[in-house]
Amino acid sequence: MTSSVQLLETTELALRDALERRDWLAIGELDRRCREAVECAMVEPQDAELLSLRLQELLDLYRQLVEVCQHEQQRLAGELTQLNQGRQGAKVY
């Protein structure tokens, strides 16, 4: 396994862990590192089948990340709506 594929694998594992912990700061940094690792892997000669597998797993993780982010966005929007409704109700009194 080449160093760029190993970097992809370790970065993916760290990103998966950060997603499970909902550590948004780490996710932002790991996203940047994933992009760099993908760029390196595309330039470095290596086993195409292994690279394809790693990239597919990373793509699946990013799909999951997008779903979690959308769910979190909806949850926060609901909380903001409730806060605004509570504030409007307090103004009535």
BELQUIJO-V519774 format. One record per residue. RES is the residue in one letter. PSI is psi as a letter, one per 30 degrees, with the letter a starting at -180 (* if undefined). D_FIRST is the distance of its C-alpha to the first C-alpha in Angstrom with 2 decimals. Layout:
res | psi | d_first
RES | PSI | D_FIRST
RES | PSI | D_FIRST
//
This chain:
res | psi | d_first
M | k | 0.00
T | l | 3.80
S | e | 6.65
S | e | 8.34
V | e | 6.40
Q | e | 6.64
L | e | 10.10
L | e | 10.87
E | e | 10.35
T | e | 12.45
T | e | 14.90
E | e | 15.39
L | e | 16.19
A | e | 18.54
L | e | 20.12
R | e | 20.73
D | e | 22.36
A | e | 24.45
L | e | 25.58
E | e | 26.74
R | f | 28.70
R | h | 29.96
D | i | 29.12
W | e | 29.79
L | e | 29.43
A | e | 25.92
I | e | 25.08
G | e | 26.41
E | e | 24.33
L | e | 21.10
D | e | 21.93
R | e | 22.14
R | e | 18.79
C | e | 17.19
R | e | 18.91
E | e | 17.72
A | e | 14.03
V | e | 14.64
E | e | 16.46
C | e | 13.80
A | e | 11.19
M | f | 14.06
V | e | 14.77
E | k | 11.57
P | k | 10.89
Q | a | 7.83
D | j | 7.82
A | e | 10.88
E | e | 11.18
L | e | 8.12
L | e | 9.26
S | e | 12.71
L | e | 12.28
R | e | 11.11
L | e | 13.97
Q | e | 16.37
E | e | 15.92
L | e | 16.53
L | e | 19.49
D | e | 20.88
L | e | 20.77
Y | e | 22.59
R | e | 25.14
Q | e | 25.78
L | e | 26.13
V | e | 28.66
E | e | 30.60
V | e | 30.84
C | e | 31.97
Q | e | 34.57
H | e | 35.86
E | e | 36.12
Q | e | 37.94
Q | e | 40.38
R | e | 41.00
L | e | 41.78
A | e | 43.98
G | e | 45.91
E | e | 46.43
L | e | 47.67
T | e | 50.03
Q | e | 51.44
L | e | 51.95
N | e | 53.74
Q | e | 55.90
G | e | 56.80
R | e | 57.72
Q | e | 59.84
G | e | 61.53
A | e | 62.32
K | e | 63.92
V | e | 66.28
Y | * | 67.77
//
